[in-house]
Amino acid sequence: MRLTKYEKETIILFNESEDEASIYTHNAGLKTRLARFSRKYPQLCHLKERNKHGGRIYLIDKSRLSIHLQPPYSDDRIEAVKRNLPENRSDYTDD
């Protein structure tokens, strides 16, 4: 049985009582980052479990986990970026 993209979720369990957060994910990029972090800092993060569908559960010290909320860019910032883009994008092709 194969999981749908909808079923391939990421779940972060974090409570005030425990020192570790649990991260369950199927996201390839996040699995790579967690694996790399756990190899470099095994005292702070480790693989708890793998499942047959490719999901992973990592336990990570809560002090190492943060959620960064990125506000949208202002219209002025978007316009500034657009002004700095090259007019002729063919400079970036291999043609």
N, C-alpha and C positions, 0 to 999 in steps of 0.2 A: 504494500500500500504506500502510495506517495502522498505527501502532504501538499495541499494547495498553498499558494503564496499567503493567503489569508490565515492559514493555520500555522505558518512559520513566523511565530511572534517572538518578541523580546519582552520579558517580564523582569522587572527589578523589584525584589522584595526587600524592604528596609523597615525595620522597626526600631523603636527607641530603647528596647531592652538589650538587644544583642550588639556585639562589637563588629559583626560582619554583615554585609549585604549579600544577597543571593542574586545572581544575574543569570537568567535562562534565556538563551538566544539561538536563533538559526542564522542570524545576519553574518555573512562571511567576513566582512570588514571588522565587525566587533569581535568575532571569534579570534581573528588574527591578532588584534590589538590586545585582547585579554591573554592569549597564549604567550605573546611576547612579554607582556608585563609580568605574568606569573613565572616565566623563566628567569627574568631579571630580578624579581622581588618575591621569591617564594614564601617569605615570611608574611607578606601582605596579601597575596592572592594565590589561589590554587584551584585547579580543576577538580570539581567534586564528582561529576558524572557526565557521561555521554549517552545519548540515546540512539536507537537504530535508525532514526530519521535524520540524523546529522545535527541535532540540537546539543548544546553544551550547557552545563551549569557550573558557573564559577562562583567561589566565595571570595569576597574582597573586603579588606578592612574598610569600614565606613569612612574613615578619615581620608581615604584615597579616591572616593567617589564624589563627583559633583555633577550637577545638571546646569548646563549653560543655556540660558534663554537669549536668543539673538533677536533683538528688535529689528523691524523692517528698516531699510534705508530710507532717508528722507528724499523727497523729490529733488532737492538741490544736489544731494550726493549722487543720485542716479544720473542727473544731467552732467555733472562734473566728470563722471566716468565715461559717459557717452562722448563728451567732447575730446577726451584723451584717447579714444579708440582710433586706430589708423583707418583712413578712408578706404584704402585699397587693401582688402584682406588677401589678395592674391600673393602678397609677400610671404604668406605663411603656408603656401601649398608647395608641393614638390614638382608641379608642372613645369 
